[in-house]
Amino acid sequence: MTRLMPIAALLVLTAGCATHYYQVRDDTRVFYLDKPDAQQVILSCSLDGFEPHEARRVDGRWVVSLPSRDPFRYYYVLDGEMFLPPCRMKENDDFGSANCIFDPHW
């Protein structure tokens, strides 16, 4: 049972699904995306007017770090194509697509 506690703690700190999840590190949110066939991954979010944040490949996953304690909206661009991962909350945008909503208080 005591061996399961660290695993349970990790699950509490991460959210999402097997292909997309995040970790909370102080004032930073670290997003992970498992899309090994992608050549380029960009995350755009409402924190800065949807400016592109290029992900880096780390141990076979794409990783992007964002400094924020506030809620924001986001989506990915994989090899030039918009990609919306499975996420808890979504909203339609003004362009006929959708954004994921990240809220650190959920």
C-alpha positions as protocol buffer text, in pm:
chain_id: "A"
residue {
  index: 1
  type: MET
  ca { x: 0 y: 0 z: 0 }
}
residue {
  index: 2
  type: THR
  ca { x: 278 y: 247 z: 83 }
}
residue {
  index: 3
  type: ARG
  ca { x: 428 y: 184 z: -261 }
}
residue {
  index: 4
  type: LEU
  ca { x: 105 y: 299 z: -422 }
}
residue {
  index: 5
  type: MET
  ca { x: 106 y: 638 z: -249 }
}
residue {
  index: 6
  type: PRO
  ca { x: 369 y: 802 z: -477 }
}
residue {
  index: 7
  type: ILE
  ca { x: 182 y: 674 z: -782 }
}
residue {
  index: 8
  type: ALA
  ca { x: -147 y: 809 z: -650 }
}
residue {
  index: 9
  type: ALA
  ca { x: 17 y: 1147 z: -580 }
}
residue {
  index: 10
  type: LEU
  ca { x: 148 y: 1163 z: -936 }
}
residue {
  index: 11
  type: LEU
  ca { x: -198 y: 1089 z: -1072 }
}
residue {
  index: 12
  type: VAL
  ca { x: -345 y: 1371 z: -864 }
}
residue {
  index: 13
  type: LEU
  ca { x: -87 y: 1616 z: -998 }
}
residue {
  index: 14
  type: THR
  ca { x: -144 y: 1520 z: -1360 }
}
residue {
  index: 15
  type: ALA
  ca { x: -464 y: 1542 z: -1556 }
}
residue {
  index: 16
  type: GLY
  ca { x: -588 y: 1458 z: -1901 }
}
residue {
  index: 17
  type: CYS
  ca { x: -553 y: 1139 z: -2098 }
}
residue {
  index: 18
  type: ALA
  ca { x: -275 y: 916 z: -2221 }
}
residue {
  index: 19
  type: THR
  ca { x: -191 y: 1145 z: -2514 }
}
residue {
  index: 20
  type: HIS
  ca { x: -221 y: 1481 z: -2339 }
}
residue {
  index: 21
  type: TYR
  ca { x: -165 y: 1581 z: -1978 }
}
residue {
  index: 22
  type: TYR
  ca { x: -10 y: 1852 z: -1765 }
}
residue {
  index: 23
  type: GLN
  ca { x: 182 y: 1894 z: -1442 }
}
residue {
  index: 24
  type: VAL
  ca { x: 169 y: 2184 z: -1200 }
}
residue {
  index: 25
  type: ARG
  ca { x: 509 y: 2315 z: -1093 }
}
residue {
  index: 26
  type: ASP
  ca { x: 473 y: 2623 z: -872 }
}
residue {
  index: 27
  type: ASP
  ca { x: 362 y: 2903 z: -1107 }
}
residue {
  index: 28
  type: THR
  ca { x: 427 y: 2697 z: -1420 }
}
residue {
  index: 29
  type: ARG
  ca { x: 205 y: 2455 z: -1609 }
}
residue {
  index: 30
  type: VAL
  ca { x: 396 y: 2195 z: -1808 }
}
residue {
  index: 31
  type: PHE
  ca { x: 195 y: 2042 z: -2092 }
}
residue {
  index: 32
  type: TYR
  ca { x: 287 y: 1703 z: -2241 }
}
residue {
  index: 33
  type: LEU
  ca { x: 164 y: 1570 z: -2572 }
}
residue {
  index: 34
  type: ASP
  ca { x: 232 y: 1216 z: -2693 }
}
residue {
  index: 35
  type: LYS
  ca { x: 238 y: 1248 z: -3071 }
}
residue {
  index: 36
  type: PRO
  ca { x: 564 y: 1078 z: -3167 }
}
residue {
  index: 37
  type: ASP
  ca { x: 505 y: 1101 z: -3544 }
}
residue {
  index: 38
  type: ALA
  ca { x: 474 y: 1482 z: -3538 }
}
residue {
  index: 39
  type: GLN
  ca { x: 767 y: 1680 z: -3674 }
}
residue {
  index: 40
  type: GLN
  ca { x: 668 y: 2011 z: -3512 }
}
residue {
  index: 41
  type: VAL
  ca { x: 430 y: 2092 z: -3227 }
}
residue {
  index: 42
  type: ILE
  ca { x: 316 y: 2440 z: -3128 }
}
residue {
  index: 43
  type: LEU
  ca { x: 85 y: 2534 z: -2843 }
}
residue {
  index: 44
  type: SER
  ca { x: -110 y: 2861 z: -2872 }
}
residue {
  index: 45
  type: CYS
  ca { x: -296 y: 3004 z: -2575 }
}
residue {
  index: 46
  type: SER
  ca { x: -501 y: 3303 z: -2467 }
}
residue {
  index: 47
  type: LEU
  ca { x: -241 y: 3412 z: -2208 }
}
residue {
  index: 48
  type: ASP
  ca { x: -62 y: 3614 z: -2476 }
}
residue {
  index: 49
  type: GLY
  ca { x: -310 y: 3652 z: -2760 }
}
residue {
  index: 50
  type: PHE
  ca { x: -248 y: 3301 z: -2897 }
}
residue {
  index: 51
  type: GLU
  ca { x: 118 y: 3357 z: -2975 }
}
residue {
  index: 52
  type: PRO
  ca { x: 290 y: 3030 z: -3076 }
}
residue {
  index: 53
  type: HIS
  ca { x: 494 y: 2843 z: -2814 }
}
residue {
  index: 54
  type: GLU
  ca { x: 710 y: 2584 z: -2984 }
}
residue {
  index: 55
  type: ALA
  ca { x: 724 y: 2253 z: -2800 }
}
residue {
  index: 56
  type: ARG
  ca { x: 1043 y: 2059 z: -2754 }
}
residue {
  index: 57
  type: ARG
  ca { x: 1075 y: 1684 z: -2776 }
}
residue {
  index: 58
  type: VAL
  ca { x: 1175 y: 1525 z: -2444 }
}
residue {
  index: 59
  type: ASP
  ca { x: 1189 y: 1148 z: -2399 }
}
residue {
  index: 60
  type: GLY
  ca { x: 955 y: 1092 z: -2694 }
}
residue {
  index: 61
  type: ARG
  ca { x: 696 y: 1347 z: -2579 }
}
residue {
  index: 62
  type: TRP
  ca { x: 636 y: 1706 z: -2678 }
}
residue {
  index: 63
  type: VAL
  ca { x: 669 y: 1947 z: -2385 }
}
residue {
  index: 64
  type: VAL
  ca { x: 565 y: 2312 z: -2343 }
}
residue {
  index: 65
  type: SER
  ca { x: 594 y: 2515 z: -2021 }
}
residue {
  index: 66
  type: LEU
  ca { x: 369 y: 2815 z: -1953 }
}
residue {
  index: 67
  type: PRO
  ca { x: 396 y: 3047 z: -1654 }
}
residue {
  index: 68
  type: SER
  ca { x: 45 y: 3091 z: -1519 }
}
residue {
  index: 69
  type: ARG
  ca { x: -183 y: 3048 z: -1223 }
}
residue {
  index: 70
  type: ASP
  ca { x: -479 y: 3182 z: -1421 }
}
residue {
  index: 71
  type: PRO
  ca { x: -728 y: 2999 z: -1644 }
}
residue {
  index: 72
  type: PHE
  ca { x: -664 y: 3015 z: -2019 }
}
residue {
  index: 73
  type: ARG
  ca { x: -772 y: 2869 z: -2352 }
}
residue {
  index: 74
  type: TYR
  ca { x: -539 y: 2673 z: -2579 }
}
residue {
  index: 75
  type: TYR
  ca { x: -494 y: 2446 z: -2878 }
}
residue {
  index: 76
  type: TYR
  ca { x: -205 y: 2274 z: -3053 }
}
residue {
  index: 77
  type: VAL
  ca { x: -76 y: 2298 z: -3409 }
}
residue {
  index: 78
  type: LEU
  ca { x: 83 y: 1972 z: -3527 }
}
residue {
  index: 79
  type: ASP
  ca { x: 280 y: 1995 z: -3850 }
}
residue {
  index: 80
  type: GLY
  ca { x: 75 y: 2298 z: -3957 }
}
residue {
  index: 81
  type: GLU
  ca { x: -266 y: 2145 z: -3871 }
}
residue {
  index: 82
  type: MET
  ca { x: -477 y: 2252 z: -3574 }
}
residue {
  index: 83
  type: PHE
  ca { x: -515 y: 1975 z: -3316 }
}
residue {
  index: 84
  type: LEU
  ca { x: -748 y: 1980 z: -3018 }
}
residue {
  index: 85
  type: PRO
  ca { x: -659 y: 1708 z: -2767 }
}
residue {
  index: 86
  type: PRO
  ca { x: -913 y: 1545 z: -2539 }
}
residue {
  index: 87
  type: CYS
  ca { x: -967 y: 1795 z: -2258 }
}
residue {
  index: 88
  type: ARG
  ca { x: -1205 y: 1838 z: -1965 }
}
residue {
  index: 89
  type: MET
  ca { x: -1360 y: 2159 z: -2090 }
}
residue {
  index: 90
  type: LYS
  ca { x: -1392 y: 2302 z: -2441 }
}
residue {
  index: 91
  type: GLU
  ca { x: -1553 y: 2605 z: -2595 }
}
residue {
  index: 92
  type: ASN
  ca { x: -1630 y: 2706 z: -2950 }
}
residue {
  index: 93
  type: ASP
  ca { x: -1417 y: 2988 z: -3083 }
}
residue {
  index: 94
  type: ASP
  ca { x: -1509 y: 3266 z: -3325 }
}
residue {
  index: 95
  type: PHE
  ca { x: -1354 y: 3082 z: -3622 }
}
residue {
  index: 96
  type: GLY
  ca { x: -1571 y: 2769 z: -3635 }
}
residue {
  index: 97
  type: SER
  ca { x: -1337 y: 2556 z: -3428 }
}
residue {
  index: 98
  type: ALA
  ca { x: -1287 y: 2499 z: -3054 }
}
residue {
  index: 99
  type: ASN
  ca { x: -1034 y: 2558 z: -2777 }
}
residue {
  index: 100
  type: CYS
  ca { x: -953 y: 2360 z: -2466 }
}
residue {
  index: 101
  type: ILE
  ca { x: -999 y: 2549 z: -2142 }
}
residue {
  index: 102
  type: PHE
  ca { x: -739 y: 2508 z: -1869 }
}
residue {
  index: 103
  type: ASP
  ca { x: -842 y: 2610 z: -1519 }
}
residue {
  index: 104
  type: PRO
  ca { x: -589 y: 2539 z: -1243 }
}
residue {
  index: 105
  type: HIS
  ca { x: -868 y: 2540 z: -984 }
}
residue {
  index: 106
  type: TRP
  ca { x: -1043 y: 2229 z: -1121 }
}
